[in-house]
Amino acid sequence: MKMIPSNHAASFGQTHPTASSLADALLLAKLGHDLRAMYTDVTDEPVPQELDALIGRLHVVLGDEPEGRG
């Protein structure tokens, strides 16, 4: 089987079989896509009222200005 150098930082300079590297790269890409989708769903939700109130109190205690809270 043809060997190719890996472009992953954790295994820089090592070689892996082509099929294995391709499978790993596809798996990592899928995991990254799923994580981005999950975090996008979470960050698009409005801040809960209790958390927003707590953040406001922290800004008062710290004496700084809030940054464009929603």
N, C-alpha and C positions, 0 to 999 in steps of 0.2 A: 504494500500500500504506500502511496506517495505521502511523504511527510511534509508538513508546512509549518513555518514558525507561527506561534500563537501571537496575537496582538493584545492579549489580556495583560494588564499591568502586573497582576499577581504571579503570572507564569512567564514573564518576559524572558526571551532567550531560549525557552524550552520548546520542544516540538511535540506535536500531537498528530495522530492519524487524521486525515482530512475529514472523513465521515464523522468522527467524534467531535472535532472542532466545529463543524457545521451544525451538528445537532445541539451542542452546547450554546453556540451563538444564537440559534433560533429560540432555544429555551429561555435564555437570558433576555432576548428581545421581547418575548411574550410576557415574561414576568415584569419587565419594565413597563410595558404597555398597560398591563393590569394594575400595577401600582399607581401609575399616573392617572388612570381612570378613577381609581378609588379615592385618591387624594383630591382630585378635581371635584368629585362629588361632595367631599367633606368641606373643602374650602369655599365652595359656592353657596353653602347653606348660611343663613344669617346667624350672627353671634347670639347665643341664648341670652335672654334678658338679664338673668342673674350674673352671668359672666361680664356682660356689658357694664352693669352697675359696679361690679368689683373693679373692673379696669378703670372706671371713672374715679373711684375712691383712691386707687393707687396713684393716679395722676395727681390728685389733690395732695396726697401724702408726700409724693416725690417732688411736687412743685414744678412739674413740667407740663407742657401742652400736649393734648392728645393728637395723634396723627390721623386725621380723616376717618374716624370711626363711622361705621354704617349705622 
